[in-house]
Amino acid sequence: PIPPTNNIHQPKPTLYGHLHMAKTAGTTLNGLMATKYNRICGNKGFTNELRAWYIIDNGIFESTNYATDCDWISPELPHEFWNVLDHVDREVEMHVPCRDPV
């Protein structure tokens, strides 16, 4: 095998964005992921250690560097929030949930 060298490009991990849509189980998904995985950033779970009330009351969303602290983002915030990803130095993949009409 060829030993690794410093000039080999290592791609950065993808940053996943979850766009909340009403009644598509986004809150449940965020809560479940936050209890099982690290680097999850969302209103209903933030990694596997913080509760939603703590996140909101202590301004954690405002002080988080999403480019370096998170691998999956799921905020329940106005669309302007996503502007924080404009200059992220990694690929961003957005997920938009769908469901059948009621």
Phi, psi and chi 1 to 4 in degrees:
 res  aa     phi    psi   chi1   chi2   chi3   chi4
   1 PRO       -  149.2    2.6   -3.4      -      -
   2 ILE   -83.4  129.4  -60.3  172.9      -      -
   3 PRO   -70.5  148.9   22.9  -29.5      -      -
   4 PRO   -66.7  147.4   21.0  -27.4      -      -
   5 THR  -124.0  167.4   63.3      -      -      -
   6 ASN   -72.4  -16.9  -68.6  -21.5      -      -
   7 ASN   -93.0    5.8   63.4   -4.4      -      -
   8 ILE   -85.2  126.8  -64.8  176.8      -      -
   9 HIS   -75.0  123.9  173.7   67.9      -      -
  10 GLN  -103.8  115.7  -64.2  -67.1  -33.3      -
  11 PRO   -63.8  144.7   18.7  -24.8      -      -
  12 LYS   -78.9  148.7  -65.2 -177.9  179.9  179.8
  13 PRO   -64.4  148.0   20.8  -28.0      -      -
  14 THR   -67.5  142.0  -59.6      -      -      -
  15 LEU   -99.0  121.0  173.8   60.8      -      -
  16 TYR   -98.0  132.0  -63.3   96.0      -      -
  17 GLY  -113.1  133.0      -      -      -      -
  18 HIS  -112.4  114.9  173.0 -110.0      -      -
  19 LEU   -86.1  117.2 -175.9   63.9      -      -
  20 HIS   -72.2  129.0  -93.4  -90.1      -      -
  21 MET  -123.3  139.9  -60.1  -64.3  -73.4      -
  22 ALA   -57.2  136.9      -      -      -      -
  23 LYS    59.7   37.5  -56.7  -60.8  179.2 -169.2
  24 THR  -119.9   19.2   58.6      -      -      -
  25 ALA    69.7   21.8      -      -      -      -
  26 GLY   -63.0  -39.6      -      -      -      -
  27 THR   -64.5  -43.0  -61.4      -      -      -
  28 THR   -64.4  -44.6  -59.1      -      -      -
  29 LEU   -59.5  -46.2  175.8   63.3      -      -
  30 ASN   -60.4  -46.1  179.6 -156.9      -      -
  31 GLY   -61.6  -43.6      -      -      -      -
  32 LEU   -65.5  -44.8  -70.7  170.7      -      -
  33 MET   -64.1  -38.2  -72.0 -173.1   67.5      -
  34 ALA   -67.2  -26.0      -      -      -      -
  35 THR   -84.2  -16.4   60.9      -      -      -
  36 LYS  -110.0  -21.7  -64.9 -171.7  179.5  -73.0
  37 TYR  -130.7  158.6  -56.7  101.6      -      -
  38 ASN   -94.3  164.7  -69.0  -41.4      -      -
  39 ARG    64.7   30.0  -60.2  177.0   54.0   80.9
  40 ILE   -97.4  130.0  -56.4  -62.2      -      -
  41 CYS  -127.9  106.1  -57.7      -      -      -
  42 GLY  -155.7  165.6      -      -      -      -
  43 ASN   -60.9  -34.3  -78.4   35.4      -      -
  44 LYS  -101.1    6.5  -56.8  -59.5 -174.1 -133.9
  45 GLY  -177.8  138.0      -      -      -      -
  46 PHE  -136.7  105.5 -149.7   93.5      -      -
  47 THR    53.4 -141.1   66.6      -      -      -
  48 ASN  -120.2   27.9   54.9    2.1      -      -
  49 GLU  -130.4  -13.8   55.8 -161.0   53.3      -
  50 LEU  -118.1  147.2  -58.0  175.1      -      -
  51 ARG   -95.1  157.7  -61.1  -96.9 -176.5 -132.6
  52 ALA   -55.9  -43.4      -      -      -      -
  53 TRP   -62.4  -35.6   61.2  -92.5      -      -
  54 TYR   -68.9  -40.7 -176.0   83.6      -      -
  55 ILE   -61.4  -48.6  -65.9  164.9      -      -
  56 ILE   -71.1  -47.4  -66.2  165.7      -      -
  57 ASP   -66.3  -26.0  -69.4  -12.2      -      -
  58 ASN  -107.7    9.8  -68.3  -72.8      -      -
  59 GLY    63.6   30.6      -      -      -      -
  60 ILE   -63.8  -37.0  -69.4  176.8      -      -
  61 PHE   -60.0  -39.3 -101.9  101.8      -      -
  62 GLU   -71.5  -27.2  -69.4   78.1   16.2      -
  63 SER  -101.2    2.9   64.1      -      -      -
  64 THR   -86.3  137.7  -61.9      -      -      -
  65 ASN   -93.5   98.0 -178.7  -18.4      -      -
  66 TYR   -64.2  -27.1  -63.8   97.6      -      -
  67 ALA   -68.4  -30.7      -      -      -      -
  68 THR  -115.2  -23.3   59.0      -      -      -
  69 ASP   -95.1  -15.6  -62.3  -18.9      -      -
  70 CYS  -129.0  149.6  -51.5      -      -      -
  71 ASP  -113.4  -17.7  -72.1  -29.8      -      -
  72 TRP  -141.9  124.1 -167.4   79.4      -      -
  73 ILE  -118.5  132.2  -56.6  172.5      -      -
  74 SER  -143.2   72.0 -177.3      -      -      -
  75 PRO   -88.3  149.9   33.8  -35.3      -      -
  76 GLU  -104.0   69.1  -66.3  178.3   28.5      -
  77 LEU  -129.0  162.0  -62.6  170.6      -      -
  78 PRO   -57.2  159.0  -23.1   32.5      -      -
  79 HIS   -58.8  -23.0   71.5  -79.5      -      -
  80 GLU   -62.8  -21.8  -67.8   88.8    3.0      -
  81 PHE   -53.2  -39.3  164.4   81.9      -      -
  82 TRP   -66.4  -12.5  -64.2  104.3      -      -
  83 ASN   -63.0  -21.1  -66.7  -23.4      -      -
  84 VAL   -63.8  -16.9  -58.1      -      -      -
  85 LEU   -94.2    2.7  -56.4  179.6      -      -
  86 ASP   -57.1  -35.6  -80.2  -10.4      -      -
  87 HIS  -116.9   27.7  -57.4  -71.4      -      -
  88 VAL   -73.4  135.9  170.2      -      -      -
  89 ASP   -92.9   44.5 -172.4   26.1      -      -
  90 ARG  -155.0  160.9   42.6 -164.9  -70.8 -148.9
  91 GLU   -66.2  136.8 -178.7  177.9  -39.5      -
  92 VAL  -114.4  126.7  177.0      -      -      -
  93 GLU  -117.4  117.9 -177.2  176.0  -57.9      -
  94 MET   -93.3  141.0  -64.6  -63.7  -64.5      -
  95 HIS  -119.8  124.4  -69.2 -105.9      -      -
  96 VAL  -115.7  114.1 -178.7      -      -      -
  97 PRO   -71.9  151.3   25.8  -31.0      -      -
  98 CYS  -132.1  158.2  -58.1      -      -      -
  99 ARG  -155.3  162.1   71.4  173.5 -169.4  142.5
 100 ASP   -67.8  145.6  -70.2  -27.8      -      -
 101 PRO   -61.1  149.6  -11.5   19.3      -      -
 102 VAL   -83.3      -  177.2      -      -      -
